[in-house]
Amino acid sequence: MKLFILISNASTKKSNRLLIDKEDLPDKIGFDLGVTNNLPETKDSFIPDDSLKNFISGFLQEYYRMYDSESRQKLMVAYHESAMFTLSLSQNNAMYKPNELVLQESHNLIRMRDETNWVKSVKTSNIDIVSFLNKLPVTKHLLETFKVDIPFFSKNFVNVVVNGLFRESMKPQNPLRTFCRTFLLISHNDGFVIVNESFIISSPSMRQVNMLRNITSNSSDETMKQSTSSQSLSSSIGTSISNSDPRESIIQQFKEATKMNRHFSIQCLEENGFNPTVAFEVFTKLKQANALPMEAFVE
């Protein structure tokens, strides 16, 4: 062993020497670093199949519409009658003062002294789950912060992981929380129900707080731009209407403002009483939601 260390040190310190005590040094063993590859670009969400997007979007919007209501009783239909549920609170911030009853029910195994509570804190039916959810504070989830991943799915099973932010009441000044919910959905009757859920609540990081601030700021700027554009469009259309064919003038102005083709421009106007201001607001909302078909912009 000492000889090996001596030879190794000699190879390191005098790498240009091939002999020591008139004996050849063994070849130094090295490792090829190989070609470096860049990591894939980080994505906000991962949904591997486009056919899932509408389903997942509809599921989450409907679930959190009921969850953010004053009573969460309607969520009973979202869970299988034998569903399992756990909630874990991660107190990584001294400012986080959770409800004492909820804290006792937390399935945080690191903080549980009594192992019998490991089983007691698991809710094992849709009745128990919804009853427990009704004990949690009233919330307002910020859907614009949601990050959604689908690690696995099949015809009869979908695994959904949702990360995001919410406030513990409807008032903006109330505490901001971050969460991670993992839903396991299975096919049931004509739809899907939740058969297992893991719910983790924690305090947001500064990065998440700054992200929300940027989203809120950008949203306010966009709202002001939309209002200005809508007023400008309405004013422009109003002053250019000719006595001979007023509808045609509105169509042309609306078509130029939205970049849609004539067919979809007329359809949007007709569905909104040919009121260009209302029609433009509807168009803007649909465009932000990526709900407009590609053919609307093809002449």
Secondary structure, 3 states (H helix, E strand, C coil): CHHHHHHHHHHHHCCCCCEECCEECCCCCCCCCCCCCCCCCCCCCECCCHHHHHHHHHHHHHHHHHHCCCCCHHHHHHEEEEEEEEEEEECCCCCCCCCHHHHHHCCCCCCCCCCCHHHHCCECCHHHHHHHHCCCCCCEEEEEEEEEEEEEECCCEEEEEEEEEEECCCCCCCCEEEEEEEEEEEEECCEEEEEEEEEEEECCCHHHHHHHHHHHHHHHHHHHHHHHHHHHHHHHHHHHCCCCCHHHHHHHHHHHHHCCCHHHHHHHHHHCCCCHHHHHHHHHHHHHCCCCCHHHHCC
